[in-house]
Amino acid sequence: MIQSPYRVAPGQKVRLKSIKPDGTGRFRDKEEVQEATQKNLVRMAEIQQMLYAEGRRSLLVVLQGMDTSGKDSTIRHVFSGVNPQGCSVTSFKAPSTTELAHDYLWRIHAHTPARGMITVFNRSHYESVLVERVHKIVPRGVWSARYDHINCFEQMLSDEGTRIIKLFLHISKDEQRKRLEERLADPKKNWKFDASDLSERELWDDYHKAYEDTFSRCSTKQAPWYVIPADHKWFRNWLISEILVEALEDMDPKHPPAPEGIEKWKVK
């Protein structure tokens, strides 16, 4: 399995410092990977059509990462070929007043994919064991219990026919600095910059520790985590497309049977 080196085994202790964010696998440069990536995007579109037609199962893709890790860019490139009718994207920001009046998974469940659909979460329910932990918004006893809640939630989704793929876009601190500086220097990217990105950057080690605990506690057989080297966007896109194609092929959706008696029908 091509993605096995990047998949976190259940209970595995992950040390992000030991994983190279600038890794490129067997590829040497962008030109070398373009054909393989394009082939995957075409294949994704083909299988998505069958998943949508079959209408029995769904795929949930969770994207997490530090600021500037490329979540938006991943969605724009990797899902560029799929039919928008069968794909949705939900971006989770700070919870609203209404959302805060419910349990922390309430707003998440409403956006999980319907049968036949692919849904991409740009950030997700994991913010409740990342941001809320790092910023001490809730006490340890609260966030530490949420790992089990999340596992049960994902198990339920899996039991009901949703395949779950969770991707952590792993960039280096130096690469983040470069991308933040680009946002400051380029007027076309100024809108992407937020002063809070700098304060969050100061919590880099705290976030990495929170992610490492999340991987060991919440990478399961039915909902695995993958650590994606993301310093090189071209490798990130290929690897994610490879993982998704393999997951969709394993699901093996089929076109539904033709209506009974269709051979007798005629169009006049």
SULZI-V134726 format. One record per helix or strand. SS is the DSSP state (~ for helix, > for strand). FROM is the first residue (numbers start at 1). LEN is the number of residues. If there is no record, write none. Layout:
BEGIN
[[SS,FROM,LEN] [SS,FROM,LEN]]
END
This chain:
BEGIN
[[~,4,3] [>,7,1] [~,16,3] [~,30,25] [>,58,8] [~,71,8] [~,84,3] [>,87,5] [~,97,4] [~,106,4] [>,118,5] [~,125,5] [~,131,4] [~,140,20] [>,162,9] [~,173,13] [~,190,3] [~,196,6] [~,204,15] [>,223,7] [~,233,19] [~,262,3]]
END
